């Protein structure tokens, strides 16, 4: 807060308090003259007479109490020149005693609530000393640099190794019904907005209930995806995860490549394929696209490149949509959840997501939307 607003708030607060105090003193020092019968001599409608009686004690207690409360508030909280005086009240944040502020109080409450959750996790969900030790080691590494983009590569590698080491416990949690219920609530609160309440996705958002995974569906893959996200910090100057190809291939090249992709997919329109374009598209694919999608076009987890030979498509597998994908590229983003949820909640969420495609948790659900 600037010195101007800090001064303005302080002057206004003191001014209001002094005005109220002045009115009170004025009333106390200027008592009306009373007649022998105790009235002020004022009569209304020849019936109603005015007396000068003391105020009720309960009202006086509240009135003077509010004045005392205001003085105490000024001392305890940053009300007097808040840019310089932070008040006498304090809270605990990250083990340190810091001056009270709404920001510090929020983080103090979050830490307290998180400790309750963590204790419950260690007691009821994963009472495994080895797992708890691994979680503590991971947390100690994360504290060194909470923001992933600011971490040195060596620390990033250590943290990722710590995350992968938790994979066996995700499998263990996926068999715990209470853990799955907690994971489902976390999913509905944080993930359903994109993946849907049944986790079956929508165009542009992967289906999590099948076995088709761009970045891998093993526990360690799911953990890394939840912790780090994918394509979180897209640089406008850099190509998209699926880069646009129109400038490189031209419109005819885009149409030919799409025709070839359509010819090798399971949802191909065999009767409408143009064999000339298919041949041209295969030459383009063998020269440029195999690097990510593989020579057999079945995709690679390392690149997050989808399998083009099946019938599962994230954005759609018809001719027009495939052309659009090749022409302009795709830049889907999976946000990171490490700083928002913490390690224990991510463990429960990963266990729930893993169970969807491995333990048949989602039963009798409608046909999966899309997955690539």
KETI-181256 format. One record per residue: x, y, z of N, C-alpha, C in turn. Coordinates in steps of 0.2 Angstrom, whole numbers, plus 5000, padded with zeros to 4 digits. Layout:
XYZXYZXYZ
...
This chain:
500449945000500050005000500450065000
500350114996500750174995500650215002
501150265003501050305009500450355008
500250375002499650415002499050375005
498850315002498350285004498350265012
498950245014499050225021498950285025
499150345023499050405027498250425027
497950415021497250435021496850385025
496950325025496550275029496650295037
497250305039497450325046497050385048
497150445044496850505045496050495046
495750465041495050455041494850415047
495250365049495050325055495050365061
495650395062495650445068495150495068
495050525062494550575062493850555064
493650495061492950475063492950455071
493450425074493550415081493450475085
493850525083493850585087493250625086
492850625080492250655080491750625084
491750555085491250525089491350535096
492050535098492250555105492050625107
492150675102491950745103491150745104
490750715100490050715101489850695108
490150635110490050615117490150665122
490750695122490950735127490550805127
490350825121489950885120489250865124
488950805123488350795126488350785133
488950755136489050745143489150815146
489450865143489650925146489050975146
488650965141488051015140487450985142
487250985149486650955151486151005151
485450985150484951035149484751055157
484451115157484151135164483551095165
483451075171482851025173482351065178
481751055177481251085181481251035188
480851065193480751025199480550955198
480150945193479850875192480250835188
480850855186481350815182481350825175
480850865172480750865165481150925163
481250935156481650985153481251045152
480551035153480151095151479851085144
480051045140479751035134479150985134
478651015131478050975131477750965124
477550905122477250895115476550875115
476150915112475450895111475150905118
475450945123475150955129475150885133
475450835131475450775135476150745136
476550745131477150705131477650755134
477950735139478550775142479150745141
479650785141480350765140480750765147
481050705148481450695154482150685152
482650695157483350685155483550625159
483450565157483550505160484250475158
484650435162485250405160485050345154
485550335150485450285145485450215148
485150165145485250095148485950075148
486050035154486750015155487049975149
486549925147486749885141487049925135
486649975134486850015128487550055129
487650075135488250105137488850065136
488749995139489249945139489449935131
488949925127489049915120489449975117
489250035118489550095115490250105117
490350105124491050105126491450045124
491149995124491549935122491749935115
491349965111491549975104492150025103
492150075107492750115107493450085109
493350045115493950005117494149955112
493649925108493749875103494149905097
493949965096494250005090495050015092
495150035098495850055100496249985100
495949935102496349865102496449845095
495949855091496049835084496649875081
496649945082497249985079497849955081
497949925087498549905090498749835087
498149795087498349725085498449715077
498049755073498049745066498349805063
498549795056498849855053498349905051
498149945056497649995054497950065054
498450075058498750145059499450145054
499450185049499950185044500150105042
499650075039499850005038500449985034
500650035030501250025026501950025030
501850045037502450045041502350005048
501750015050501549975056501149915055
501349855056500949795054500549765060
500549805065500149775071500449725075
500149715081500549665086500349595085
499749585081499549515080499949475075
500049415076500549375072500149305070
500449275065500249205063500849165061
500749105061501249055059501249035051
501749045048501749035040502448995039
502448935037503048895035503548895041
503248885047503648885053503848945056
503749005053503949065055503349115057
503549155063503049195065503049265061
502549275058502549335053501949385055
501949445054501449495056500749475052
500249485056499549465053499449505046
499149475041498849505036498349455033
497849475029497449435026497749375022
498349395019498649355015499049295019
499349325024499749275029499249235033
498649255034498149215038497849165033
497749185027497549125022498049075022
498649085021499149035020499248995027
499149035033499248995039498648945040
498048965038497448925038497548865033
497848875027497948825022498448775025
498948795028499448755031499148705037
498748745041498448705046497948655043
497548665038497148625035497448565032
498048585028498448535025498748485030
498948505035499248465040498748415043
498148435044497548395046497448335040
497448365034497348315028497948265028
498548295028499148245028499148195034
498948215040498948165045498448115044
497848135041497348085039497548045034
497948065029498248025023498647975026
499147995030499647945033499347895038
498747915041498447865046497947825042
497547845038496947805035497047785028
497447815024497547805017498147765015
498747785018499347755016499847755023
499647705027500047705034500647665032
501047685028501647655026502247695027
502647675032503247715034503747735028
503847685024504247695018504047745013
503347745012503047795008503047865011
502947865017502947935021503647965021
504147915021504847945021504947975014
504747935009504847955002504448025001
503848025003503448095002503848155006
504148135012504448195015505048215011
505448165008506048185005505848224998
505348204995505048234989504948314991
504548314997504348384999504948425001
505448395004506048435005506448464999
506448424993506648444987506248504984
505648494984505148544981505248614985
505348614991505448674995506048714992
506548684990507148724987506948764982
506448754978506248794972505548774970
505048804974504348784973504048784965
504348834962504048844955504548804950
504248754946504648714942505048744937
504748804934505148834929505748874932
505848884938506348914941506948864944
506748804943507248744946507748734941
508348724944508948704939508748634937
509048614931508948544928509048484933
509648494937509848444941509248424947
509048484949508448474954507848454951
507648474945507148444942507148364941
507748344939507848274938507748234945
508048264950507948234957507248234959
506848284958506148284960505748234956
505848234949505548184945505648114947
506348104949506448034951506048014958
506048064962505648054968504948044967
504648074962503948064960503847994957
504247974953504247904950504247854955
504647864960504747814966504147804970
503647854969502947844972502547804968
502647784962502247744958501947684961
502347644965502047574967501547594973
501547654976501047664981500347694978
500447714972499847734968499447674966
499847614964499447554963499147524969
499447534975499247514981498547554983
498647614982498047654984497447644979
497547624973497047614968496647554970
496847514975496447454978496147474984
496147534987495847554993495247594991
494647574993494047604991493947674994
494247685001494147745004494647795000
495247774998495647824994495347834988
495047794984494747804978494147854979
493747854984493247894985493547964986
494047974990494348034991494648064984
494948014980495248034974494648064969
494148024969493548044965493248114967
493248134973493048204975493548254973
494248234973494748284970494648294963
494448234959494348234952493748284950
493248274954492648314952492748384954
493148404959493248474961493748504956
494248464953494748504949494848484942
494648424940494748394934494148384929
493548384932492948364929492748424924
492948484925492848534921493148524914
493648494913493948474906493748404904
493848354909493848284907493148254908
492648294911491948274912491948234918
491348234921491248204927491348124927
491248094921491448024920492148014918
492548064917493248064915493248034908
492748044904492748014897492948074892
493148124894493348184890492848214885
493148244880492748284875493248304870
493048324864493448344859494048394862
494648374861495148414864495348394871
494948354874495148334881495148264882
495648224884495748154883495248114888
495048064885494648014889495147974894
495047974900495447944905495247874907
494747844904494447784906494647724901
495047744896495247684891495947674892
496247644887497047624888497447664883
497147714880497547754875497747814878
498447824879498747874883499347904879
499247974878499748004874500448004878
500448014884501048024888501147964893
500747914892500847844896500347844901
500047784903499547774908499747734914
500447724914500647694920500647744926
500647714932500647764938501147814938
501747794936502347854936502147904931
501847884925501647934920501147974922
500647954925500047994928500348044933
500748014938501048064943501448114940
501848104935502248154932501848204928
501248184925500848224921500448274926
500248244932499848284937500348334940
500948314942501448354945501648414940
501848394934502148444930501748474924
501148444923500748464917501148444911
500848474905501148464899501048534895
501548554892501548614888501248674892
501448684898501148734903501348804901
502048804899502348874898502448874890
501848874886501948884879502248954877
502748954873503049014871502749034864
502449084863502149104857502649104851
503249114853503749114847503949044845
503748994850503948924848503448884845
503548834841503048794838502648754843
501948744841501548704846501748634847
501448594852501648524852501548494846
500948504843500848484836500948544831
501448554828501648614825501248624818
501048684817500648704810501148684805
500848654799501248624794501048664787
500648704787500348734781500948774777
501348814781501848854778502348814775
502448754778503048704776502748664770
502148634771501948594766501448624760
501248684762500748714757500048674758
499548704755498848674755498848614752
499148604747499048534743499448484747
499948504750500348454755499948434761
499548484764499148474770498648424768
498248434762497748384760498048314758
498648314756498848244754499048214761
499348244765499548214772498948194775
498448234775497848214779497548154775
497548144769497248084765497648024767
498348034768498647974770498547954777
498447994781498247984788497647954789
497147974785496447944785496447874782
496947864777496947794774497247744779
497647764784497947714789497547704795
497047754796496647754802496047704802
495847684807495247634807494547664806
494547734806493947764804493947794797
494347764793494447784786493847784782
493847824777493247824772493547794766
493547724766493947694760493647704753
493047714753492747724746492847794744
493047844748493147904746493947934745
494347884747495047904747495347914740
495747964739496047984733496747944733
496847894729497547864729498147904727
498047954723498547994722498848034728
498348064731498448104737498748054743
498547994743498747944748499547934747
499647924741500447914739500847974741
500548034739500948094740501048104748
500448094751500448094758500948054762
500947994759501447944762502147964762
502347994756503048024755503148074760
502648124761502748174766502848144773
502348094775502448064781503148034783
503348004778504047964778504548014779
504448074776505048124777504948164783
504348184785504348234790503948214797
503448174796503048154802503248094806
503648054803503847994807504248004813
504548064813505048084819504648084825
504048104825503648104831503148044832
502848034826502347974826502647904825
503247904823503547834822503447814815
503847774812503847744806503147704804
502947674810502347634809501647684811
501847744812501247794814500847774820
501147734824500847714830500947764836
501347814835501447864840502047844845
502247894849502747884854502547924860
502647884866502447924872502947974874
503647964872504148014873503948084870
503648084864503448144861502748164862
502348124865501648134866501348134860
501548094855501248094848500748034848
500148054845499647994845499747944840
499447884841499347834837498847854831
499147854825498647874820498347814816
498447754818498147694815497547674818
497347694824496747674827496147724826
495647714829495047754828494947804834
495447814838495347854844495647924842
495247974843495548044841495348094846
495848134848495648184853495248244850
495448264844495148324841494648304835
494648234833494148214828494548184822
494348134819494648094814494348094807
493948144806493648154799494148194795
494048194789494548224784494648294786
494048334787494148404788494548424794
494348384799494748394806495448374805
495648324802496348304801496748354797
496348384792496748434788496848494793
496348514797496348574801496948564806
497048504809497548484813498248494810
498348474804498948474800499048544798
498548584796498648644793498848694799
498448694805498648744810498948724816
499048654817499348624823498848624829
499048594834498648594840499048604846
498848644851499248664857498848654863
498548594864498248574871498748584877
498448604882498848614888498548574894
498948534897498748504904499148544909
498748574914499048614919499448574924
499948604927500248574933499848574939
499848524943499448524950499848524956
500548524955500948514961500848574966
500848634963500848694968500048704970
499548674967498848684969498648624974
498848564973498548514977499048484982
499748484980500148454985500248374983
500748344986500948274985500448224987
500148234993499648184995499048184991
498748234989498148244985498248214978
498848234976499048204969499048134969
499348104975499348024975498647994975
498148024978497548004978497148014971
497348074968497048084962497348034957
497948024957498247974952498047904953
497947884959497647824961496947814958
496547864958495847864955495847864948
496247904945496347904937496647834935
497147814938497347744936496847694937
496447694942495947644943495347644937
495247704934494747714929494847664923
495547654921495647614916495947544917
496047534924496347474926495847424931
495447464934495047424939494347424937
494147454931493447454929492947494934
493247554937492847584942492247614939
492347644933491747674929491447624925
490847604927490447544924489847574921
489647534915489047554912489047624910
489647654908489647724906489547724898
489347784895489247784888489847784884
489847764878490447754874490947814875
491547794875492147854876492047904870
492147964872492148014867492748014863
493348034866493948044862494548034866
495148014864495648004868496348034865
496348044858496948074856496948144855
